[in-house]
């Protein structure tokens, strides 16, 4: 069960959450979330999740790897934030978390009661929609907020017309 969403109450705005990663479909999800946010006067939250499995090494190496992962996360968020600023003229909220993706998404949604919609994009490859979409789709009944999954193949014009 998720806590009550506050996005419709005075002093709050509806937030659209999109996950930033190195997948090719990520850009489409961010573009759609930003376009929806702009058309509804909401807020865009960009989340980058650092998977902890990558740091199971010796202590000294772990620290360096964690710093490199954090730097890569901030760089990726900055890249997408700049695209959103240029195209939509808005300032997104940027969040970096470390942990398992689905767990961290749930935690952020629970902590920020203005987040109302999670926007993901499905991969266009024959391997399937992508690991994040597949893991969330498998647990859709238990997911705390609506999830919008858009096709990776949508153009900017198509995204604008749909949002």
N, C-alpha and C positions, 0 to 999 in steps of 0.2 A: 504494500500500500504506500502511496506517495502522499506527502503532506499537501495540504491545500495550495493550489496555485494562486498567487496574488496579483498576477499580471493585469487583471481587470479592475483592481481597486485603486483608489486615489493615490497618486504618488508612485505608481508602478507602471512599467511598460512590458508588453509581451516580448519575450526573448526567444530567438531562434538559435538553436545550438547546431553547429556543424563541426565535424571532426577533421582536423588537418593531419595528413599523413603523406607518404610518398606514393600513394596509388594514383594512377592517371585519372580516375573518376573523381577524386577529391575536389578538383577545380570546379567541376560542374555542381557539386553539392554546395560549395561555398557561394558560387554565383547565384544559384537558386535561392538559398537562404538569405543572401544579401538583397536580392530583388524583392522577395516576399517581405523582408523587414522594412525595406524602403517604402513599399506600397501600403504597408499597414502601420507605419510610424512606430516600428518596434526597435529592438536592439539585436545586434548580431554578436553571438559569443563563439569564438573560435577556440577549440580545445585540441591540444596536442598531448598525446599520451605516450610516455616513455615506458616501454615494457621492461620490467625488472629482470627478466630472464637473461638479459644480455650482460649482467654484471656479476655472474657467478665465477669470479676469478680471484687471484691473489689480491690482497688488500690494496697494494699500491696500484696495481693495474685497474682495479675496480674504481678507484677514485678518478683516475684519468678518463676511463670510459664513461663514467657518470657525467663528468664535466663536458666531454665531447658530445654526449647525447643531449645534454641541456643546451649547449651552444647550437646544435643542429635544430633542436626544437624551437628555440627562439628565432633562429634564422628563417625557418619554414613559416612560422607565424608572421614574422615581419614581412615576408614576401607576399603572403596572402592578404595581410592587412593593407599593404601598399596598393595591391590590385583593387581591393574594395574601396579604399579612399579615392583612387583615381577614377574608377568607373561610377561609383555611387555617391561619392562625397560624404561618406559617413565614417565614423570612428568605431571599429569593433572592439569588444572586450577580448583580451587575449589571456588564455589560461593554459598552464603546463601542469600536468599531473604525472606521477610515476605509479604504475601498477598495471593490473589486468584491465584491458580496454572496457569491457562491459561493466565491470565493477566501478571503475572510475567515472564512467558516464552516469551510472546510477547515483553515486555519491554526490557528483556535482549537481545533478537535478534535485536531489534532496536538499542540498545546502542552499541553492539559489531558487527560491520559490517563484521567480518570474519566468524561468525557463518553461515554455509551454509546448514547444515542438522541436523534435530532433530531425535534422535533414541529412540524409545520406544519399549517395549515388551508387547505383548498381553498375558493376563492370560490364562491358560489352563483349568480353572474351568468352570463349566456349568453356572455360574452366568454372564458370559460375559467377554469381554476383559479387564476390569478394568476401573475405573472411569476416569482416565486421557486419556486413549486411546479413550474411548467413547466420552468424551467431545471434544477432538480434531477432531475425525472422524466426528462428527456432524457439525463441522465448517471447514472441510477440504478445501472447496473452498476459504475460507477467510484466511486460514493460510498462513503466509508470506514466508515460505521456505518449501522445500520438507521434508516430514515426512516419515521415514522408521519405519515400525512396524514389528518386528520379533516375531515368536512364542516362547513362554516360553520353549517349549520342546527341543529346539536346544541344542545339546551338544557342548563342546568346539571344537571338531574336525569339526563338521558341521559348526560352526561359522567361524572357520579358512578357511574352503574351500569356503565359500560364500563371505567372505570379501576380 
